[in-house]
Amino acid sequence: MTFVDGVTWCVARPGVSQEDLQNALDWACGQGGADCTPLQPGGRCYQPDTLLSHASYAFNIFYQQNGNSDIACNFGGAGTIIKRNPSFGSCKFLASETSAASALTRGSMWMIFAAASMMFLHLRVFQSV
């Protein structure tokens, strides 16, 4: 899904069963690798203490960490992409622009590593001749 301004978030879809939301939340915070520490009691995103709110935060973390693609917001149909910032109070949801910047940084670092590796190989070949 592409929006004109390019800033997107992934949140839990209202109307999804509690069981499906809980399973998706458990997966996102477990195997999915989302940092769900802010959802713990006393955390900055614990309140409101609802399954929909907690799942939305976890879904968005996973979505931002995985390239903002439609598939990264699927969660078996429990997630949906929005372009309205769902942040509230001290609970700040990462936005796709932030993620895009970190992806650019990772891409730049990869290019530097690849160039350095090629230079090293070239020097080794040149020295052996």
C-alpha positions as CSV (number, residue, x, y, z in Angstrom):
1,M,0.0,0.0,0.0
2,T,1.5,3.3,-1.0
3,F,0.4,6.7,0.2
4,V,1.3,10.0,-1.3
5,D,3.2,11.3,1.7
6,G,4.8,7.9,2.3
7,V,4.4,7.9,6.1
8,T,2.6,4.8,7.3
9,W,2.0,2.8,10.5
10,C,0.7,-0.7,11.1
11,V,-2.0,-1.2,13.7
12,A,-4.4,-3.9,14.9
13,R,-7.6,-4.1,12.8
14,P,-10.7,-3.3,15.0
15,G,-13.2,-6.2,14.9
16,V,-10.6,-9.0,14.9
17,S,-11.2,-11.7,17.5
18,Q,-9.4,-11.4,20.8
19,E,-7.9,-14.9,20.2
20,D,-6.5,-13.8,16.8
21,L,-5.1,-10.6,18.2
22,Q,-3.5,-12.3,21.2
23,N,-1.9,-14.9,18.9
24,A,-0.6,-12.2,16.6
25,L,0.7,-10.1,19.5
26,D,2.4,-13.2,21.0
27,W,4.1,-13.9,17.7
28,A,5.2,-10.3,17.1
29,C,6.7,-10.0,20.6
30,G,8.2,-13.5,20.4
31,Q,9.4,-15.0,17.1
32,G,8.8,-11.7,15.3
33,G,11.4,-10.0,17.4
34,A,9.5,-6.8,18.2
35,D,10.7,-5.0,21.3
36,C,7.6,-5.1,23.4
37,T,9.2,-3.8,26.6
38,P,7.2,-0.5,26.5
39,L,4.0,-2.7,26.8
40,Q,5.0,-4.1,30.2
41,P,3.3,-2.7,33.4
42,G,4.8,0.7,34.0
43,G,6.1,1.0,30.4
44,R,5.4,4.1,28.4
45,C,2.8,2.2,26.2
46,Y,1.2,0.0,28.8
47,Q,-1.8,2.3,29.1
48,P,-4.4,1.9,27.8
49,D,-4.1,-1.8,28.9
50,T,-6.1,-3.2,26.1
51,L,-5.3,-6.0,23.7
52,L,-6.0,-3.8,20.7
53,S,-3.7,-1.0,21.9
54,H,-0.9,-3.4,22.8
55,A,-1.2,-5.4,19.5
56,S,-1.1,-2.1,17.6
57,Y,2.2,-1.1,19.1
58,A,3.8,-4.5,18.6
59,F,2.5,-4.8,15.0
60,N,4.0,-1.4,14.2
61,I,7.4,-2.2,15.7
62,F,7.5,-5.4,13.5
63,Y,6.3,-3.5,10.5
64,Q,8.9,-0.7,10.8
65,Q,11.7,-3.2,11.4
66,N,10.7,-5.2,8.3
67,G,10.6,-2.7,5.5
68,N,7.1,-1.3,5.8
69,S,5.8,-3.8,3.4
70,D,2.2,-4.9,3.2
71,I,3.1,-8.5,4.2
72,A,4.9,-7.1,7.3
73,C,1.5,-5.8,8.5
74,N,-0.6,-8.8,7.7
75,F,-0.6,-10.8,11.0
76,G,-3.1,-13.2,9.5
77,G,-5.5,-10.4,8.6
78,A,-5.2,-8.8,12.1
79,G,-3.1,-5.8,11.0
80,T,-3.9,-2.8,8.8
81,I,-1.8,0.0,7.4
82,I,-2.8,3.6,8.3
83,K,-1.4,7.0,7.5
84,R,-2.7,8.7,10.7
85,N,-0.1,8.8,13.5
86,P,-1.5,6.5,16.3
87,S,1.0,7.9,18.9
88,F,-0.6,9.1,22.1
89,G,0.9,10.7,25.3
90,S,4.3,9.3,26.0
91,C,3.7,6.3,23.7
92,K,5.4,7.2,20.4
93,F,4.9,4.9,17.4
94,L,7.8,4.7,14.9
95,A,7.0,6.0,11.5
96,S,8.0,4.7,8.1
97,E,10.3,7.7,7.5
98,T,12.3,6.8,10.5
99,S,12.5,3.2,9.3
100,A,13.4,4.3,5.8
101,A,16.3,6.4,7.2
102,S,17.6,3.4,9.1
103,A,17.3,1.2,6.0
104,L,19.2,3.7,4.1
105,T,21.9,3.7,6.7
106,R,22.0,-0.1,6.7
107,G,22.2,0.0,2.9
108,S,25.0,2.5,3.0
109,M,26.9,0.4,5.5
110,W,26.5,-2.7,3.3
111,M,27.8,-0.8,0.3
112,I,30.9,0.4,2.3
113,F,31.5,-3.1,3.5
114,A,31.1,-4.5,-0.1
115,A,33.5,-1.9,-1.5
116,A,36.1,-2.5,1.2
117,S,35.8,-6.3,0.6
118,M,36.3,-5.9,-3.1
119,M,39.3,-3.5,-2.6
120,F,40.9,-6.1,-0.2
121,L,40.4,-8.9,-2.7
122,H,41.8,-6.7,-5.5
123,L,44.9,-5.9,-3.4
124,R,45.5,-9.6,-2.5
125,V,45.3,-10.6,-6.2
126,F,47.5,-7.7,-7.2
127,Q,50.1,-8.6,-4.6
128,S,50.2,-12.2,-5.6
129,V,51.0,-11.4,-9.2
